[in-house]
Amino acid sequence: MPRWPTGSPAAPTRRLQEICAGLGPGAIRVFCERWWSRLPLPLSAVDRAAGYWWEISMRQVEVSRTIVFDAPRHTRAFFEALLVDNLDVGRPEQLQIVFGRRVRTAPIEGYRTRLLRAGDEVTINAHFRHSRVKCYLKEGRAFRIETVVNDPGDLGVARRLEHLDELFGKARDVNRRMVENLRVGQGCVLASPAFERVARPTVEDGRRAPALRFGDPRVMALVGALCAGVHAVGGVTNRSLRAHVAVLLGTDYTPAQMSYDLRRLRLKGMITRLPNSNTYLLTPEGLRVAVFYVKIHDRLLRPLLADTPPAPLPVRRAFQTLERHVADHIAEARMAA
């Protein structure tokens, strides 16, 4: 086993990671066998020799990822910005995609998100069936994402102990995808060429890719539905995405329209189709475009143009001043109606 210098700041962290990585089916089985040899059991050695013995199954598994910032104030600033940013971009009904498992029937109790307060600390609990993903500040200086699997079947994994490594892998993927989606949500500025390629008609591989014009009601409902999966990368289908678009659009939205829009998204590189399936994955660029469209429309333009919700007071005063000067200029040019 490698050894690090005692004075190395990375030595304790690496050693702790080694210890955690050593927890596997073998270590757990040895632990159980040790106790089975000491505890009175209804099954005897004769029963075991005949093939009757205990099987170990998983009841609850927790896998976490902790991101430590260089200063506590940076951690708190990031987490508070994250809370505000995700109040209107991304809803919990898409958590089935976070878990990388397609759900054909919604849970009876539905999907739910809870905000819990302990003192001045906030914890976000996003529930999926029997499991959940929890995001919170650890001791005020680290951001932790914790996937708590109360039923391995929620991730499509069997309960028996030999599937522990598979469950670990899927839970780590949940944490990784969560981090990626949070990162994209915090920085979604598009360069001008990328915006033009999406917002204008283009030719991709010899095929015409229709435009996704910013401000078009159908397009805004489409990207809004994609943002409902801002914490997700598992995939969407014609049927699952169409339901969300129809709600946001407020009018009838046919399967043919959904097929046409899926083609647009695919040709623009916003989604990619899984082989031998009708499921699509949202690409990193597609996620950035969707979040960019929604933020620009809902947080910048709508408050300024519709005054619902109202824009900040300094911005409204600046616009009032601008409108007054423009009106005076039109009057001086004798162009007023």
Rosetta silent file (secondary structure, phi, psi, omega in degrees, C-alpha in Angstrom):
SEQUENCE: MPRWPTGSPAAPTRRLQEICAGLGPGAIRVFCERWWSRLPLPLSAVDRAAGYWWEISMRQVEVSRTIVFDAPRHTRAFFEALLVDNLDVGRPEQLQIVFGRRVRTAPIEGYRTRLLRAGDEVTINAHFRHSRVKCYLKEGRAFRIETVVNDPGDLGVARRLEHLDELFGKARDVNRRMVENLRVGQGCVLASPAFERVARPTVEDGRRAPALRFGDPRVMALVGALCAGVHAVGGVTNRSLRAHVAVLLGTDYTPAQMSYDLRRLRLKGMITRLPNSNTYLLTPEGLRVAVFYVKIHDRLLRPLLADTPPAPLPVRRAFQTLERHVADHIAEARMAA
SCORE:     score description
SCORE:     0.000 S_00000001
   1 L     0.000  130.409 -178.575    0.000    0.000    0.000 S_00000001
   2 L   -66.964  150.370  179.125    1.514    3.410   -0.928 S_00000001
   3 L  -121.920  141.739  177.589    2.420    5.790    1.845 S_00000001
   4 L  -107.691  151.926  178.093    2.395    9.564    1.725 S_00000001
   5 L   -55.739  143.105 -176.997    4.661   11.846    3.771 S_00000001
   6 L   -58.146  -36.113 -177.497    3.179   12.605    7.163 S_00000001
   7 L   -80.286   -4.191 -177.566    3.293   16.327    6.498 S_00000001
   8 L   -72.767  127.111 -179.726    1.475   16.091    3.183 S_00000001
   9 L   -65.573  -21.880 -178.617   -1.983   17.754    3.407 S_00000001
  10 H   -84.731  -13.755 -175.247   -3.358   15.242    0.896 S_00000001
  11 H   -59.384  -50.843 -179.802   -2.272   12.188    2.909 S_00000001
  12 H   -61.029  -39.233 -178.544   -5.290   12.014    5.296 S_00000001
  13 H   -65.517  -44.189 -179.332   -7.755   12.594    2.448 S_00000001
  14 H   -67.682  -39.497  179.168   -6.242    9.914    0.254 S_00000001
  15 H   -64.871  -40.801  177.198   -6.014    7.447    3.092 S_00000001
  16 H   -62.212  -39.913  178.925   -9.664    8.083    3.995 S_00000001
  17 H   -64.369  -38.102  177.686  -10.618    7.516    0.354 S_00000001
  18 H   -62.234  -43.080  179.480   -8.713    4.214    0.381 S_00000001
  19 H   -63.106  -44.354  179.919  -10.602    3.089    3.469 S_00000001
  20 H   -64.561  -40.233  179.988  -13.951    4.039    1.926 S_00000001
  21 H   -67.349  -22.327  179.053  -13.071    2.313   -1.358 S_00000001
  22 L   -74.464  -11.166  177.876  -12.267   -0.854    0.600 S_00000001
  23 L   -78.629  109.926 -179.917  -15.902   -1.217    1.605 S_00000001
  24 L  -145.909 -176.004 -179.142  -17.292   -3.781   -0.758 S_00000001
  25 H   -56.009  -39.274 -178.889  -19.309   -6.995   -0.835 S_00000001
  26 H   -62.679  -46.452 -179.537  -16.327   -9.017    0.416 S_00000001
  27 H   -63.737  -40.054 -179.974  -15.715   -6.851    3.480 S_00000001
  28 H   -68.773  -38.466  179.987  -19.402   -6.853    4.411 S_00000001
  29 H   -65.803  -40.774  177.363  -19.684  -10.604    3.951 S_00000001
  30 H   -62.244  -41.649  178.247  -16.675  -11.215    6.204 S_00000001
  31 H   -59.943  -45.333 -179.148  -18.233   -8.956    8.847 S_00000001
  32 H   -67.108  -41.615  179.371  -21.524  -10.893    8.704 S_00000001
  33 H   -61.616  -36.291  179.762  -19.796  -14.285    8.778 S_00000001
  34 H   -62.032  -42.329 -179.801  -17.882  -13.246   11.892 S_00000001
  35 H   -76.640  -32.951  176.611  -21.110  -12.490   13.722 S_00000001
  36 H   -61.382  -30.322  179.809  -22.921  -15.524   12.374 S_00000001
  37 L   -74.532  -14.394 -177.654  -20.254  -17.655   14.002 S_00000001
  38 L  -107.280  -30.255 -175.733  -21.028  -16.074   17.384 S_00000001
  39 L   -86.556  146.764  174.082  -24.790  -15.549   17.367 S_00000001
  40 L   -70.753  127.686 -176.544  -27.322  -18.334   17.916 S_00000001
  41 L  -123.417  148.496  177.249  -28.962  -19.076   14.563 S_00000001
  42 L   -68.937  -22.584  179.386  -31.915  -21.277   13.614 S_00000001
  43 L   -95.281  135.948 -178.212  -29.827  -22.782   10.794 S_00000001
  44 L  -101.894  177.369  177.449  -27.076  -25.217   11.747 S_00000001
  45 H   -61.619  -32.618  177.335  -23.890  -26.331   10.056 S_00000001
  46 H   -64.283  -42.252  177.294  -25.831  -29.298    8.678 S_00000001
  47 H   -61.545  -40.974 -178.978  -28.313  -26.932    7.059 S_00000001
  48 H   -66.014  -40.311  178.514  -25.460  -24.923    5.555 S_00000001
  49 H   -64.038  -29.087  178.655  -23.842  -28.052    4.179 S_00000001
  50 L   -82.740   -1.948  177.299  -27.183  -28.902    2.573 S_00000001
  51 L   100.101    7.638  178.707  -27.260  -25.496    0.842 S_00000001
  52 L  -102.852  117.265  179.264  -29.514  -23.591    3.222 S_00000001
  53 L  -159.193 -179.630 -173.943  -27.958  -20.378    4.523 S_00000001
  54 L   -83.129  141.677  172.170  -28.410  -16.646    4.812 S_00000001
  55 L  -109.961  135.901 -179.751  -28.386  -14.228    1.888 S_00000001
  56 L   -92.429  129.123  177.893  -27.350  -10.643    2.511 S_00000001
  57 E  -123.844  161.237 -175.829  -29.536   -7.962    0.947 S_00000001
  58 L   -97.744  127.449  178.933  -29.258   -4.197    0.892 S_00000001
  59 L  -101.624  -45.458  178.317  -31.784   -2.133    2.816 S_00000001
  60 L  -147.205  130.225  179.325  -30.248    1.355    2.718 S_00000001
  61 E  -130.832  130.682  178.898  -27.130    2.628    0.955 S_00000001
  62 E  -118.444  128.515  178.241  -25.854    6.197    1.101 S_00000001
  63 E  -128.034  124.705 -175.077  -23.311    7.565   -1.350 S_00000001
  64 E  -124.869  158.509  172.557  -22.173   11.162   -1.028 S_00000001
  65 E  -130.844  126.238 -176.211  -19.925   13.632   -2.791 S_00000001
  66 E  -116.651  126.217  179.088  -18.477   16.523   -0.814 S_00000001
  67 E  -110.635  115.213 -176.782  -17.034   19.640   -2.456 S_00000001
  68 E   -97.430  126.567  178.583  -14.896   21.712   -0.098 S_00000001
  69 L   -91.475  161.047 -176.790  -14.444   25.412   -0.879 S_00000001
  70 L   -74.771  -17.010  178.064  -11.382   27.414    0.069 S_00000001
  71 L  -146.223  139.154 -179.016  -13.441   29.735    2.289 S_00000001
  72 H   -56.500  -34.458 -177.796  -16.772   29.189    4.106 S_00000001
  73 H   -65.567  -32.466  177.382  -18.209   32.409    2.684 S_00000001
  74 H   -67.955  -38.070  178.347  -17.736   31.079   -0.852 S_00000001
  75 H   -62.539  -48.956 -177.987  -19.597   27.896    0.068 S_00000001
  76 H   -65.563  -40.838  179.256  -22.541   29.773    1.531 S_00000001
  77 H   -61.876  -41.382  178.812  -22.679   32.239   -1.372 S_00000001
  78 H   -64.139  -45.469 -175.806  -22.736   29.363   -3.867 S_00000001
  79 H   -67.811  -40.370  179.117  -25.443   27.449   -2.016 S_00000001
  80 H   -66.785  -38.597  175.899  -27.684   30.475   -1.534 S_00000001
  81 H   -65.266  -35.556  179.132  -27.350   31.376   -5.210 S_00000001
  82 H   -65.115  -41.011  178.994  -28.178   27.779   -6.051 S_00000001
  83 H   -61.477  -47.141 -178.708  -31.375   27.889   -3.998 S_00000001
  84 H   -65.580  -40.403 -173.590  -32.575   31.069   -5.684 S_00000001
  85 H   -67.440  -29.705 -174.480  -31.583   29.889   -9.135 S_00000001
  86 L  -101.330   11.591  175.710  -33.537   26.654   -8.971 S_00000001
  87 L   -69.106  -34.032 -177.782  -36.809   27.996   -7.611 S_00000001
  88 L  -121.098   -2.318  178.409  -38.146   28.501  -11.131 S_00000001
  89 L  -119.919  102.102  179.873  -35.729   26.500  -13.306 S_00000001
  90 L   104.115  120.248 -178.026  -36.120   22.773  -12.765 S_00000001
  91 L  -121.911  155.676 -172.556  -38.913   20.987  -10.985 S_00000001
  92 H   -70.209  -12.196 -178.193  -38.868   17.741   -8.966 S_00000001
  93 H   -67.988   -9.576  179.639  -41.157   15.775  -11.245 S_00000001
  94 H   -98.200   13.722 -176.949  -38.109   15.058  -13.430 S_00000001
  95 H   -66.723  -18.661  177.741  -36.131   13.296  -10.730 S_00000001
  96 H   -62.068  -26.468  179.624  -36.696    9.967  -12.412 S_00000001
  97 H   -80.590  -32.436  175.135  -34.124   11.115  -14.996 S_00000001
  98 H   -55.233  -40.167 -176.658  -31.643   12.122  -12.298 S_00000001
  99 L   -81.785    4.819  175.135  -31.658    8.530  -11.170 S_00000001
 100 L    63.834   30.213 -177.457  -30.884    7.361  -14.693 S_00000001
 101 L  -140.529  124.329 -179.666  -33.958    5.145  -14.812 S_00000001
 102 L   -72.634  134.676  179.717  -37.008    5.645  -17.006 S_00000001
 103 L  -115.870  117.185 -178.519  -40.276    5.624  -15.078 S_00000001
 104 L   -83.708  -29.449  179.380  -43.371    4.737  -17.064 S_00000001
 105 L  -123.762  125.206 -178.795  -45.791    5.192  -14.163 S_00000001
 106 L   -65.252  146.874  176.343  -45.400    8.025  -11.675 S_00000001
 107 L   -58.075  149.383 -178.678  -45.201    7.014   -7.991 S_00000001
 108 L   -58.698  -42.145 -179.131  -48.538    7.107   -6.163 S_00000001
 109 L   -80.696   -3.799  178.663  -47.227    9.687   -3.723 S_00000001
 110 L    77.051 -178.610  176.067  -45.701   11.675   -6.588 S_00000001
 111 L  -100.012  140.971 -176.779  -42.337   13.408   -6.669 S_00000001
 112 E  -146.135  152.628  177.074  -41.701   16.004   -4.021 S_00000001
 113 E  -125.859  135.299 -179.509  -39.050   18.393   -2.840 S_00000001
 114 E  -121.918  139.246  172.798  -38.752   19.627    0.736 S_00000001
 115 E  -107.430  115.283 -178.737  -36.843   22.568    2.116 S_00000001
 116 E  -110.434  140.861  179.565  -35.885   21.953    5.730 S_00000001
 117 E  -116.685  134.307  173.574  -34.394   24.544    8.054 S_00000001
 118 E  -131.887  100.173 -171.972  -32.194   23.826   11.073 S_00000001
 119 L    71.246 -123.402  177.624  -31.116   27.133   12.544 S_00000001
 120 L  -106.787   15.751  179.742  -29.921   29.136    9.568 S_00000001
 121 E   -98.774  145.384 -178.786  -29.033   26.068    7.504 S_00000001
 122 E  -119.412  136.876  177.029  -31.163   24.856    4.612 S_00000001
 123 E  -122.604  131.902  177.215  -31.425   21.290    3.335 S_00000001
 124 E  -102.984  122.276  177.209  -32.973   20.333   -0.006 S_00000001
 125 E  -115.061  114.439  176.877  -34.530   16.875   -0.132 S_00000001
 126 E  -107.214  117.245 -172.129  -35.605   15.650   -3.551 S_00000001
 127 E   -98.751  143.624  175.511  -37.546   12.393   -3.262 S_00000001
 128 E  -140.690  112.314 -175.403  -37.885    9.625   -5.808 S_00000001
 129 L    51.382 -117.004 -179.792  -40.003    6.615   -4.881 S_00000001
 130 L   -93.777   -5.331 -172.832  -38.357    5.304   -1.706 S_00000001
 131 E  -110.346  175.990 -179.252  -35.055    7.106   -2.283 S_00000001
 132 E  -158.971  161.862  170.598  -33.875   10.707   -2.257 S_00000001
 133 E  -118.424  129.451 -176.011  -31.086   13.108   -3.099 S_00000001
 134 E  -118.659  130.661  176.777  -30.111   15.535   -0.383 S_00000001
 135 E  -120.781  131.522 -178.999  -28.085   18.735   -0.886 S_00000001
 136 E  -163.264  170.991  175.933  -26.854   20.757    2.053 S_00000001
 137 E   -90.356  129.612  178.991  -23.926   22.601    3.592 S_00000001
 138 E   -98.288  111.146  179.363  -21.623   20.436    5.674 S_00000001
 139 L    55.475   27.412  173.189  -20.355   22.359    8.698 S_00000001
 140 L    74.253    1.626 -177.069  -20.776   25.588    6.763 S_00000001
 141 L  -134.754    2.476  179.263  -17.741   25.087    4.512 S_00000001
 142 E  -138.332  143.540  177.680  -18.494   22.156    2.207 S_00000001
 143 E   -99.886  120.411 -176.160  -21.269   21.453   -0.283 S_00000001
 144 E  -116.697  133.786  171.824  -22.518   17.878   -0.021 S_00000001
 145 E  -114.880  123.338 -172.135  -24.721   15.933   -2.399 S_00000001
 146 E  -127.956  118.885  175.927  -25.927   12.705   -0.854 S_00000001
 147 E   -96.054  119.967 -178.941  -27.872    9.987   -2.621 S_00000001
 148 E  -109.864  109.409 -178.058  -29.817    7.835   -0.160 S_00000001
 149 E   -99.711  106.515  178.542  -31.054    4.616   -1.750 S_00000001
 150 L   -91.366  -10.494  176.184  -33.702    2.996    0.439 S_00000001
 151 L  -149.717  109.702 -179.409  -34.661    0.491   -2.230 S_00000001
 152 H   -55.214  -26.176  178.178  -32.082   -0.631   -4.834 S_00000001
 153 H   -61.854  -21.935  176.498  -34.976   -1.330   -7.188 S_00000001
 154 H   -61.090  -29.293  178.959  -35.428    2.446   -7.545 S_00000001
 155 H  -102.698    8.898  179.887  -32.197    2.416   -9.566 S_00000001
 156 L    75.067   28.958 -178.735  -32.950   -0.847  -11.311 S_00000001
 157 L  -117.264  141.172  177.267  -30.524   -2.849   -9.153 S_00000001
 158 L   -71.014  160.633 -174.146  -31.245   -6.134   -7.370 S_00000001
 159 L   -80.373  -19.775 -172.736  -31.092   -6.222   -3.571 S_00000001
 160 E   -66.223  151.630 -170.431  -28.500   -8.966   -3.152 S_00000001
 161 H   -61.667  -30.340 -177.921  -25.083   -7.985   -1.848 S_00000001
 162 H   -65.018  -12.207  178.656  -23.173   -8.959   -4.974 S_00000001
 163 H   -95.142   10.754 -177.203  -24.846   -6.008   -6.720 S_00000001
 164 H   -61.902  -44.278 -179.917  -23.374   -3.484   -4.264 S_00000001
 165 H   -61.161  -38.922  177.347  -20.663   -2.288   -6.672 S_00000001
 166 H   -63.807  -41.450  178.988  -23.297   -1.743   -9.370 S_00000001
 167 H   -65.515  -41.387  175.900  -25.407    0.238   -6.913 S_00000001
 168 H   -57.116  -46.194 -178.356  -22.370    2.296   -5.892 S_00000001
 169 H   -61.162  -43.330 -178.926  -21.691    3.096   -9.533 S_00000001
 170 H   -70.301  -37.331  178.414  -25.249    4.236  -10.247 S_00000001
 171 H   -67.212  -39.305  176.339  -25.442    6.305   -7.061 S_00000001
 172 H   -64.549  -34.869  176.273  -22.141    8.010   -7.919 S_00000001
 173 H   -64.215  -36.803  176.003  -23.557    8.736  -11.374 S_00000001
 174 H   -59.618  -48.673 -179.986  -26.521   10.413   -9.669 S_00000001
 175 H   -62.497  -41.997 -178.410  -24.152   12.644   -7.699 S_00000001
 176 H   -65.121  -44.263 -179.442  -22.034   13.378  -10.757 S_00000001
 177 H   -66.748  -34.567  177.809  -25.019   14.295  -12.916 S_00000001
 178 H   -63.057  -45.726  179.015  -26.407   16.460  -10.148 S_00000001
 179 H   -61.055  -43.148 -178.790  -23.131   18.393   -9.911 S_00000001
 180 H   -63.044  -42.231 -179.370  -22.984   18.816  -13.694 S_00000001
 181 H   -70.119  -36.020  175.982  -26.526   20.150  -13.888 S_00000001
 182 H   -65.897  -38.724  179.705  -25.973   22.534  -10.990 S_00000001
 183 H   -64.887  -44.508  179.267  -22.802   23.784  -12.668 S_00000001
 184 H   -64.197  -38.638 -179.978  -24.569   24.380  -15.986 S_00000001
 185 H   -64.294  -26.039 -179.140  -27.413   26.158  -14.221 S_00000001
 186 H   -85.767  -17.985 -179.442  -24.957   28.600  -12.656 S_00000001
 187 L  -144.457   96.248 -173.698  -23.222   29.506  -15.919 S_00000001
 188 L  -125.270   25.546  179.991  -25.272   29.328  -19.118 S_00000001
 189 L   -68.340  133.537 -179.921  -23.999   32.262  -21.188 S_00000001
 190 L  -104.724  137.959  172.077  -23.979   31.417  -24.899 S_00000001
 191 L   -70.148  153.708 -176.143  -21.495   32.741  -27.402 S_00000001
 192 H   -55.924  -44.800  179.365  -23.066   34.555  -30.340 S_00000001
 193 H   -60.679  -38.795  179.692  -22.299   31.820  -32.938 S_00000001
 194 H   -65.345  -41.293  179.347  -23.904   29.151  -30.755 S_00000001
 195 H   -64.947  -43.194 -179.291  -27.031   31.267  -30.265 S_00000001
 196 H   -64.483  -37.990 -178.711  -27.304   32.016  -33.989 S_00000001
 197 H   -64.468  -34.113 -179.969  -26.918   28.350  -34.921 S_00000001
 198 H   -82.552  -40.182 -172.422  -29.857   27.414  -32.695 S_00000001
 199 H   -82.920   -9.759 -179.532  -32.060   30.428  -33.352 S_00000001
 200 L  -121.694  156.072  175.202  -31.708   30.377  -37.150 S_00000001
 201 L   -63.795  139.346  179.201  -32.329   27.697  -39.802 S_00000001
 202 E  -136.997  172.808  174.992  -29.193   25.733  -40.611 S_00000001
 203 E  -117.767  117.860 -178.170  -28.138   22.750  -42.691 S_00000001
 204 E  -117.202  116.521 -179.929  -26.742   19.863  -40.661 S_00000001
 205 L    54.896   40.259  178.008  -25.243   16.895  -42.540 S_00000001
 206 L    80.292    2.258 -179.769  -27.141   17.873  -45.656 S_00000001
 207 E  -115.748  139.513 -179.387  -30.474   18.142  -43.837 S_00000001
 208 E   -73.616  127.389  177.877  -32.325   21.351  -43.097 S_00000001
 209 E  -106.462  107.765 -179.338  -32.565   22.028  -39.362 S_00000001
 210 L   -60.357  154.320 -176.345  -35.497   24.384  -38.630 S_00000001
 211 L   -73.447  150.878  168.670  -34.856   27.281  -36.280 S_00000001
 212 L  -108.751   84.466 -170.215  -35.662   27.333  -32.576 S_00000001
 213 L   -75.583  127.160  178.493  -36.591   31.004  -32.501 S_00000001
 214 L   -62.557  133.374  179.230  -36.257   32.728  -29.172 S_00000001
 215 L    95.814  -20.470  176.317  -39.595   34.130  -27.986 S_00000001
 216 L   -64.810  128.901 -174.879  -41.773   31.807  -30.039 S_00000001
 217 H   -55.229  -41.234 -179.310  -44.387   30.430  -27.579 S_00000001
 218 H   -68.405  -39.836  178.570  -43.949   26.843  -28.712 S_00000001
 219 H   -66.531  -42.207 -178.909  -40.167   27.029  -28.561 S_00000001
 220 H   -66.560  -35.086  175.275  -40.233   28.631  -25.108 S_00000001
 221 H   -67.414  -36.452  179.902  -42.580   25.906  -23.862 S_00000001
 222 H   -65.134  -50.080 -179.283  -40.246   23.294  -25.356 S_00000001
 223 H   -70.098  -30.602  175.101  -37.084   24.617  -23.703 S_00000001
 224 H   -63.506  -38.270  176.867  -39.029   25.200  -20.503 S_00000001
 225 H   -66.603  -36.726  176.786  -39.972   21.522  -20.503 S_00000001
 226 H   -65.982  -35.500  177.531  -36.318   20.603  -21.022 S_00000001
 227 H   -68.804  -21.098  174.575  -35.413   22.783  -18.050 S_00000001
 228 L   -61.963  -19.067  174.829  -37.821   20.747  -15.972 S_00000001
 229 L  -107.321   36.913 -177.150  -35.064   18.170  -16.258 S_00000001
 230 L   -65.681  -22.042  175.663  -32.277   20.557  -15.274 S_00000001
 231 L   -98.472   23.398 -168.061  -31.143   17.977  -12.677 S_00000001
 232 L  -137.691  148.475  175.367  -31.443   15.150  -15.210 S_00000001
 233 L  -140.405    8.833 -172.388  -29.612   13.424  -18.009 S_00000001
 234 L   -74.376  -30.681  177.385  -31.356   10.085  -18.192 S_00000001
 235 L   135.461  157.323  176.723  -33.558   10.747  -21.182 S_00000001
 236 E  -134.174  157.329  175.776  -36.926   11.844  -22.526 S_00000001
 237 L  -123.159  171.714  177.710  -39.397   10.333  -24.942 S_00000001
 238 H   -55.065  -44.655 -175.090  -42.054   11.763  -27.226 S_00000001
 239 H   -71.088  -46.137 -175.483  -44.718   10.930  -24.681 S_00000001
 240 H   -68.988  -41.079 -178.635  -42.977   12.127  -21.518 S_00000001
 241 H   -73.253  -34.746 -177.411  -41.754   15.443  -22.941 S_00000001
 242 H   -61.508  -35.920  179.751  -45.032   16.180  -24.748 S_00000001
 243 H   -62.922  -40.057 -179.747  -46.952   16.201  -21.466 S_00000001
 244 H   -71.947  -39.970  179.749  -44.708   18.910  -20.031 S_00000001
 245 H   -64.203  -41.326 -179.039  -44.744   21.005  -23.211 S_00000001
 246 H   -61.621  -39.531  179.122  -48.546   20.872  -23.374 S_00000001
 247 H   -64.714  -44.852 -178.000  -48.854   22.163  -19.811 S_00000001
 248 H   -71.610  -33.513 -178.167  -46.481   25.076  -20.447 S_00000001
 249 H   -76.043  -32.675  177.917  -47.982   25.876  -23.842 S_00000001
 250 L    79.159    7.733  177.923  -51.546   25.874  -22.549 S_00000001
 251 L  -136.790  176.065  178.169  -52.982   24.522  -25.815 S_00000001
 252 L   -62.919  138.736 -178.911  -53.241   21.206  -27.619 S_00000001
 253 L  -137.866  107.613 -169.557  -49.866   19.761  -28.527 S_00000001
 254 L   -82.867  160.694  174.507  -50.020   16.732  -30.788 S_00000001
 255 H   -58.661  -35.029  178.648  -47.604   13.771  -31.038 S_00000001
 256 H   -64.410  -40.869  176.452  -46.760   14.892  -34.581 S_00000001
 257 H   -63.606  -38.792  178.905  -45.715   18.316  -33.292 S_00000001
 258 H   -65.592  -41.342  178.033  -43.607   16.653  -30.631 S_00000001
 259 H   -61.588  -41.963  178.163  -41.916   14.447  -33.235 S_00000001
 260 H   -62.561  -43.060 -179.115  -41.158   17.515  -35.345 S_00000001
 261 H   -69.960  -35.496  175.748  -39.696   19.344  -32.337 S_00000001
 262 H   -63.053  -38.421  177.041  -37.612   16.333  -31.314 S_00000001
 263 H   -63.498  -43.144  176.933  -36.169   16.310  -34.826 S_00000001
 264 H   -59.163  -46.833 -179.748  -35.329   20.008  -34.509 S_00000001
 265 H   -62.173  -39.317 -178.287  -33.638   19.450  -31.181 S_00000001
 266 H   -69.040  -43.532 -179.999  -31.678   16.483  -32.524 S_00000001
 267 H   -67.287  -29.569  177.601  -30.464   18.277  -35.659 S_00000001
 268 L   -81.680   -1.689  178.192  -29.431   21.278  -33.553 S_00000001
 269 L    78.296   16.935 -179.511  -27.359   19.004  -31.334 S_00000001
 270 L   -87.069  -23.899  176.022  -29.441   19.642  -28.220 S_00000001
 271 E  -135.601  159.312  176.250  -30.440   16.020  -27.765 S_00000001
 272 E  -134.202  142.286 -175.112  -28.998   12.697  -28.857 S_00000001
 273 E   -90.420  133.966  176.383  -30.873    9.471  -29.421 S_00000001
 274 L   -72.066  141.064 -179.208  -29.928    6.320  -27.555 S_00000001
 275 L   -59.232  139.973  174.552  -29.204    3.367  -29.870 S_00000001
 276 L    57.346   35.954  179.099  -32.111    1.011  -30.501 S_00000001
 277 L  -152.963  169.449  174.048  -34.552    3.083  -28.467 S_00000001
 278 L  -105.919   26.114 -179.672  -36.949    6.022  -28.634 S_00000001
 279 L  -105.217  138.278 -179.510  -35.254    7.729  -25.690 S_00000001
 280 E  -117.563  145.131  175.380  -33.227   10.915  -26.066 S_00000001
 281 E  -106.904  139.617  176.414  -30.551   12.370  -23.823 S_00000001
 282 E   -78.664  125.462 -179.817  -30.123   16.093  -23.331 S_00000001
 283 L   -78.623  161.444  175.991  -26.599   17.138  -24.345 S_00000001
 284 H   -56.061  -41.115  177.934  -24.536   19.600  -22.284 S_00000001
 285 H   -66.476  -38.171  178.002  -24.993   22.217  -25.019 S_00000001
 286 H   -62.728  -39.442  177.454  -28.714   21.503  -25.122 S_00000001
 287 H   -65.016  -41.868  179.006  -28.968   22.047  -21.382 S_00000001
 288 H   -63.294  -42.814  179.877  -27.085   25.341  -21.648 S_00000001
 289 H   -63.015  -45.600 -177.534  -29.334   26.542  -24.481 S_00000001
 290 H   -62.393  -47.078 -179.937  -32.516   25.603  -22.609 S_00000001
 291 H   -64.921  -39.785  179.255  -31.442   27.300  -19.376 S_00000001
 292 H   -61.568  -47.740  179.396  -30.208   30.355  -21.307 S_00000001
 293 H   -59.053  -47.959 -175.200  -33.525   30.756  -23.153 S_00000001
 294 H   -66.525  -43.296 -178.467  -35.603   30.377  -19.987 S_00000001
 295 H   -65.714  -44.494 -179.922  -33.491   32.728  -17.873 S_00000001
 296 H   -61.798  -43.485 -176.592  -33.370   35.466  -20.518 S_00000001
 297 H   -72.730  -49.671 -171.288  -37.117   35.244  -21.129 S_00000001
 298 H   -83.280  -29.283 -173.724  -38.424   34.759  -17.586 S_00000001
 299 H  -104.929  -21.315 -179.400  -35.921   36.759  -15.554 S_00000001
 300 H  -110.384  -57.652 -172.267  -34.879   39.604  -17.842 S_00000001
 301 H   -75.848  -45.399 -176.125  -37.409   40.300  -20.599 S_00000001
 302 H   -61.896  -44.291  175.970  -40.709   39.420  -18.946 S_00000001
 303 H   -61.845  -31.458 -178.253  -40.190   41.673  -15.884 S_00000001
 304 H   -78.932  -38.733 -174.016  -39.180   44.525  -18.186 S_00000001
 305 H   -92.327  -41.496 -176.577  -41.907   44.117  -20.796 S_00000001
 306 L   -97.813  -13.593  179.830  -44.856   42.639  -18.936 S_00000001
 307 L    61.725   24.452  177.936  -44.048   44.087  -15.500 S_00000001
 308 L  -141.674  106.242   -5.504  -44.993   40.701  -13.977 S_00000001
 309 L   -72.402  159.275 -176.205  -43.074   40.155  -11.830 S_00000001
 310 L   -65.598  147.669  175.369  -41.859   43.765  -11.683 S_00000001
 311 L   -71.422  161.542  177.158  -38.278   44.560  -12.565 S_00000001
 312 L   -55.141  148.378 -175.797  -36.006   45.945   -9.813 S_00000001
 313 H   -55.532  -45.318  178.987  -36.771   49.560   -8.896 S_00000001
 314 H   -59.918  -36.492  179.713  -33.484   51.018  -10.269 S_00000001
 315 H   -68.712  -42.556  179.125  -34.117   49.330  -13.626 S_00000001
 316 H   -62.980  -40.061  178.073  -37.706   50.615  -13.768 S_00000001
 317 H   -64.686  -39.416  179.058  -36.552   54.149  -12.996 S_00000001
 318 H   -64.224  -38.982  179.005  -33.902   53.938  -15.708 S_00000001
 319 H   -69.357  -36.927  177.134  -36.517   52.827  -18.243 S_00000001
 320 H   -62.477  -41.830  176.574  -38.843   55.616  -17.223 S_00000001
 321 H   -62.471  -43.963  179.844  -36.050   58.124  -17.801 S_00000001
 322 H   -63.265  -43.669  179.645  -35.282   56.552  -21.182 S_00000001
 323 H   -62.360  -38.568 -179.599  -38.952   56.621  -22.215 S_00000001
 324 H   -65.462  -43.281  179.961  -39.211   60.302  -21.255 S_00000001
 325 H   -67.380  -37.994  178.233  -36.150   61.247  -23.330 S_00000001
 326 H   -65.340  -42.196  178.908  -37.370   59.217  -26.303 S_00000001
 327 H   -62.719  -40.806  177.983  -40.802   60.872  -26.108 S_00000001
 328 H   -63.656  -40.885 -178.988  -39.170   64.338  -25.995 S_00000001
 329 H   -65.075  -39.297  178.433  -36.996   63.451  -28.998 S_00000001
 330 H   -66.614  -38.356  179.492  -40.040   62.300  -30.989 S_00000001
 331 H   -65.351  -40.899  179.760  -41.896   65.478  -30.077 S_00000001
 332 H   -65.248  -31.903  178.690  -38.974   67.649  -31.191 S_00000001
 333 L   -82.881    2.396 -178.899  -38.915   65.833  -34.523 S_00000001
 334 L    54.309   46.137  179.278  -42.665   66.515  -34.815 S_00000001
 335 L  -115.155    4.483 -177.698  -43.360   62.800  -35.262 S_00000001
 336 L   -69.628  150.062 -178.627  -45.726   62.354  -32.341 S_00000001
 337 L   -70.638    0.000    0.000  -49.152   60.922  -33.129 S_00000001
